[in-house]
Every structure is written in C-alpha cells, then in structure tokens.
Amino acid sequence: MCRDRYQKVMVRIPKDLSHLGRSYMREKKIDSCITPIVKALQEGGIDMRASCCGHGNGNGKILLQDGRNLIISVAE
C-alpha cells in the first residue's frame, strides 16, 4: 500500500457532510494506491463518503454515499 503518499483528486462532498448545506466539488488528498479507483467512481457519478487504502494494516475500503462499502483486498 501507499504508506502516507497521497494524490489530490476532485471529489464531491455530499450535502449531509457539507458545512454549506449543499453538495459541492473539492480537491482532497486520496491515498495514491487507490486514486485510480476513486477517480473512476467520481467520473461514473458514484458519490462516496470516505476512502482509505488500509496502509498495509488490512483491507482498504471506500464508503459509498448509499451505504455500501467497497473492500479493497491486495492479492498476496
């Protein structure tokens, strides 16, 4: 995994997590090893709440706005 390496990605901040009371786009630091997945989800219109690669301490996950979790497992 990436171990504290990040890339900046434009992501949608959902209304319920927004201090503005509306959803908006913002540049956020994303773990570099899952950046391509996060970008593809954003480009596909799939909103997320959070993401983490696991940093070598377990599976990564992406929490989707609709309540589902995507588990990112590294093949050994």
Buried (B, 14 or more C-beta within 10 A) or exposed (E): BBEEEEBEBEBBBBEEEEEEEEBEEEEBEBBBBBBEBBBEBBEEEBBBBEBBBBEEEEEBBBBBBEEEEBEBEEEE
